[in-house]
Amino acid sequence: MSLIEPRTLKGFRDYLPSAMVPREHLIDTARKVYKSYGFLPIDTPALEYEEILTGKGGDESDKQLYRFEDSGGRKVALRFDLTVPLARFVAQHSHELGLPFKRYHIATVWRGENTQRGRYREFMQCDFDTIGSESIACDVETALVIHDLLQAIGFDDFKIHVNNRRLLTGLLERLDLEGRSGAVLRALDKLPKIGPEKVAEEMATSAGVSAAQAREILTLASVSGTNDAMLAQLEPLVASSERGRDGLGKLATLLGSARAAGVSDKRLQLDVSIARGLDYYTGTVFETFLGALPTIGSVCSGGRYDDLASLYTKERLPGIGASLGLDRLLAAMEELKLLPEKPAVAPVFLPYFTESRLTDYFKLAARLRQSGLGVEFYPEAKKLGNQLKYADRRGFRFALVVGDSEWEAGRGQVKDLKTGSSASVPLETNGAVSAELLAALTASH
């Protein structure tokens, strides 16, 4: 029998512990920030009926769907994001949930797209959304959550770019291009990557936009300066459009409210060029870039989608939210050398080299865990030097060494694997883990 070559599909990857430990740390951080704003967890199936997913994100998203017919003859597809399933979920359960409903959802999605740096065909999204309110307060809170999330992860140099699609849709309405807004917005979303000339060409090809119309669109998208200066420049450009004026007013309120909440213009920047490529966005849109690595792309994106749920219900269910691009952010952190080289799962390493004391080791480890410390017990009674090499390779800070003489004396050697120093401390006091031992094992925490 020939061996099967162990390999992964293109665009898919295995995660070794060195990648999974920081990945789980990011997930835990996101969960903590979301909960601090009152968001609740949900989950939905990875597989949906094909009709639930198709036609929601645009032609490009439909092309990227992994779809097939199941054994029951049903046409199904893997979710390409978590927002479309959310719209179906809320339409189905809104009476049980109550509105407004604030949820977070951390799960895997699939897109059969060309792979690129930090982007895979299977990846995890960390979404948060508010459903059932059109209030600008929800837009402001979305910006605040993105800001707090990047800060909690440990970034200081980042910028949240914000825009409102109503500025552009108002202009397109005036230019009689409203029916072609999807193609225009998707082309405009590529402006930072391909430049204005190529964008104009794509708008002409995909949406029949004339050269004069393209100039007006690109003039609006090229407005720059401070947030206040840009708001002033945009005012005459959208004055003749009710949608444009509404979008501009909402942007002014969002920027002012975020500033009052402590988010500086250094962190939140008006950027009229961003449009977000998905068709379902209707208002505020966000993209977040790292100052040290802007070329990796947006690491947290989202926006307002007030009409998406109307495909599943007659009930009005407007929504807004954003998604942390977990794998892209991890790729950036790896490139910036921000990931730990030796991530330890538990803070304390307990070597095993006195076979007759196996039950004593398990008793000691259990008591340490009950005291709140994580402990990894080595499973084989090998030479101490070999076990400590393993512990160092794994990234442990402390090893608690207890051999025959230590058991007899009721003391353990707490060895600092970083400095090489060690200290003898009592293992127990009155039948419990001693305070001296706990203090020695938590010295760096």
N, C-alpha and C positions, 0 to 999 in steps of 0.2 A: 504494500500500500504506500503510495507516494505521499509525502508531507504537503499540507496546504500552506502556501506562503502566508505568513501573518502580515496583514497590511490593512490600511484604512482607505476609505473612499476619498477621492479628491474633494477638498472643501470640508472634510470632517477631520477630527483630531482626537487623540487620547489625551487625558489630563493626568500627568504624574503628580505625586504629592506636592512637589515644589511649586506647581501651578495651582493645584486645588486648594491648598491651605490659604493663600492670599485671596483666591476666588471666593471661598466661603467667608473670609473676613469681610470682603466687600459686600457680599449678600447680607451678612449680619448688620453691617453698618447701614446699608440702605433700609433694611427692615426697621432698625431703630429710629432712623430719621422719619420714615413714613408714619410710624406709630406715634411719634411725638406731635404730629399734626392731626391725628385722629383718623388716619386711613386704616381700613380693615382688610385682612387677607381673604382672597378667594382663589379658586382654581377652576379651570375648564378643561375639557378633553383636548388632547393633541389632535385628534381627528374630528373634522366637522363635515357635514354635508357640503359637497362642492359648491352648491348654490349660495351657501352662507358666506363663502369667502370670495367668490369670483365677482369682478366688477366693482369692488370696493376701493382698491388701492390704485387702480389704473391698469392700462394694458400691460405695462412692464411687470407689475406684481402678478398679474394673471399668468404671464409667461413663466414666472419663477416658481409657480406652485408645484409642489409634489402631489400629484393626483393619480388616482387609480380606481378601479372597480373592485369592491370587496367581495367576499365569498357569497354574500347575499344579493349581489347584483346592484348594490347601491353605489352611486358615484360619490366618492369621498376625497378629501384633500387634507394635508397637514397644514396647520395654521402657519401663516407667514408673518403674523405679528400677534400681539395680545389685545389690540384695540378693537378689531372687528369682532372677535369672539366676545369681547366685553359688551359690545352693542347688542349682540344676540342675547347674551346672558341677562342684561338689564331689561330688555324687552320681554323676556320670558319670566323674570322674577321680580319685576318692579314693585308689585303689590306686597310682596313679602319683605322686601328690602327697606322700603320707605325712602323718600327723596328729600333733600339731596343725599346721594349715596357716594361715600368716599372709599375707594378700594385701592389696594396694591396687589400686584400679581407678579411673582418671580418664577419664570418658567422658560422652557426651551421652545424655540420657533425654527422654522426651516424655510430657506429660500434657495432655489436652484440657480443662483447668479454666479457670475464670474468672481472667483476668489481674489482677494486683494489683502494688503497689509492690515492685520487686525480684523479682517472680515471673513467669516466662514459660512458654509451653507447650513450648518447647524450651529446655533448660537443661543445664548440666554439673554432675555430681556428682564429688566427690573422696572416694571411700570407702576405708576400711581395716577389715578384719575378721579375727578369729581363729576358725577352725573346728576342731571336734574336741575341745573341752575345756569342762567346766562349772565349772572352778576360778574362784573369786572373784578370783584373781590376774589373770585376763584382764579382768575388769570394772574392776579398779583400773588396769590398764595402759591401758584405753580412756580413762579419765578423764585420765590423765597425758598421753596423746597429744593429746587435745583441748586441754588446757592449754598444752602446748609449742607446738602448732600456732598458736594465737591469739597467743601471745607472739612466735613467730618472724615472723608476719605484721606485727607491730608494734603490737598492741593491749596496753594495760595495764589499762584499765577494762572488764572483762568478767566475767561470772559464769556458771558451769556449774551448771545446775539438775539435780539427780539424784533419782530416785525408784526404787521397785521395784514392779512391777505386782502382785507376790504380796501386798503389803499390801491392795490393793483386791480382788483375786480371792479372797483369804481372807475378807474382809468379805462379798463377794457370795455366797460359798458359805454363810456363816452366815445370810444373808438369803434363801436359796433363790433367788438370782438368777444362779447360775453359768452357766446356759444362755443368759443374756441379757447376758453380760459384754461382748461386742463392742460392742453398741449403747450400753451404759452408759459404757464407757470412751471411745468416740468423743464422746459428749455431754460427758463430764467434761473432755475435752481442750480444749473450747471455753470453759472457765470463765473464763480471763483476758479473753476477748473479749466474752462476752455476759452474764457474771455468774451468781450462784447461782440466781436465780429462773427465768431462761430455761433454764438447764441442767436444773433440776428438771422444767420443762415438757417439755423434749425427752426426758428419760429416761422420763417418763410416757407420752409419745406413741409413742416408738420401741421402748421395752422394757417397758412396762406396770408401771413402778416406782411404788409407792404414795408418798404424801406422807411417811409415817413412814420408809419405806425411803430415800427421797431425803435426808431430814434426816440419817440416820446416815452415808450416803455423803459428804454435804457437810461433816459434822462432821469426818470423817477428813481430807478434802481441805483443810480450813481450818486445820489445825494449823500454828502459826507460832512463830517465835523463833529462837534460836541452834540450831545443829545438835544439840548435846548436849541442850538443852532439848526439842527436838522428839522426839528419840529417847525421852526419858523420858515425854513425853506420849503417845506412840504405843503404848508398851508395854502399858498396860491395855486399849487399844482393840482390840488384835489378840491378846490373851492366849489367847482361846478358839479360835484358828484356827492350825493347824499351818503352813499356807502363810503366814499373816501373820507368825508368829514367825520363820519362815525368812527371809522378805523383810526383816524388821527387822534380823535378825542380819547379813545380807549388807550392808545399808546401813551398819551400824555398823562393820563390818570395812573396807568401801570408804573411808568417810570417815576412819577412823583411819589406814589405810595411806597414803592420799593426803597426809594431813597430815604423816606421817613422811617422805614423799618430797619435802616442801617446798611442797605446794600448800595454801595457807591457806584457812580457812573463808570468807574474803572472796571467794575465787575459786570455791569448790565449795560449793554451798548445797543442803541437803535441801529438796525442794519436793514435798509429797505431792499437789499439784494436777495435776502433769503426768502424762499417761498415754500420749502418742503415739497418733495416730489410726489407725495401721495395725494390722490384726488379728494379725499374726504375732509381735508382741513378747510375751515371757513373763516377763521378770524386770526387771533393771536397765534404766532408760531415762534418756536425757540430752537436754537442750536448753540451748543456749548463747546468751546475750543480751549485747548491747553496752550498757555503761552510758550512753554518750552518745546512743544511739539505740535504746532497747528496743522502740519501736513497729515497727521493721522486721521483727521476729519473730526466731525462732531461726536463727542462722547456722551452727550445727553440731549435728546431732541424731543420735540412734541408740539402740541398746539391745541387749538379749539376746533371741535368737530360737532357742530350743532345739528346736522341733518343725518348723521350716519344711522342712528337707531330708527329713523323713519322708514327705512327699508324693511323693518321687521314688525313695526307697530304704528298705530295711528296716534299713540300717546307722544306728546312732546318730551323728548329726552335729550336735551343739549348736553355736551360734555367737553371737558378739557383735561389734559394730562400730559405726561412726558415719560420717557423711557431712558434709563441708564444703559448705555451700550457696554455691558460688562466685559465681554471678550476684547472689544476694541480698547477699552480703558486698561485692561490687563496687559495687552500688547504694548501700549504706550508706557506703562509703568516698567515693563521689562526692558524696553529700549532706553528708558531714562535711568535704569538701574535703581529703581525704587522698591524692588521686591527683595525680601530677605533671601540670602543664599542658603540658609539651613533652617527652614521653618520646623520647629519642634511642635508636636501635637500636644504633649503634656509637659508641664514645667519641671517635673522631677523624674530622674532616672534612678531606678532601683536595681543594682546588679544582683545576680544570683550566682553564688559560688560555694555555698555550703549546702549540699544536697539534703542533708538530714533535717534542715531547717525550713523546708518548703512551706509548711503550714504557717510557720512564724512570719515568713516573708509576705504571704497572702494576708495574714492578719494585720501586719503593719501597713501594707498598701491600702487595705480597706479603711483603716482608721485615718490615714492621711486624706483619702478621698472624702470621707465623711467630714473632715475638717475643712474641706473646700479646695484641696490641692489635687491637680491631675497627676497621676503617677503611671509611668510605664515600667513594667517588670520584665526583665529579660528572661526568656523562656528556657535557656540552657545554662548549666553550671560550668561556665568556661573560665579561663584565666581572667583576672580582673582587668589587666591591660587591654585585652581584646574587647572586652565589654565597654570600657571607657572610650576606646577608639570609635566604636559604634555610636556611643552617646554623643561624642564630639561631632561625628559626621552628620548626625541627625539634628544637631543644633541645640542640644540641651545645655542649660546653664549650670544646673546642679546635679550631682550624683550623691545619693545617700548610701554610703558603703557600710554594710553590716556583715562582718565575718564572725567566726567562732568566738574570738576574744571579745568582740563588741557585744555579741549576744549575751555572753556570760556577764559582762560589766553593765549591761543595760544601757549602752551608749552607742551612738552612731557617728561616723565621720561624714560631715557635710563637705563635699569637695566642690569648689568653684571651678568649673571646667574652663572658664574664661581666663581667670587669673592664676589658677594652679594652687591656690591656697586651700587649706582645709581646717575644720574646727571640730572638736569632739563635743557632742552635746547629748544630754539624756534623751532617751527615746520616749519615755513615759513619765507622767507624774500622776499619782493616784488613779492609775488604770486608764488614763487618757493620753493622747499625744501631748508631749511637753510643750510649753509655751516657747522654750528656747529653741526647740527643733523647728517649730512653725516659723519663728522669727528668722532663723538662719536660712530656711528654704524660700522665704519670700523677700529676701533682702533686696532683690533687683526689681521687684514688682511694685 
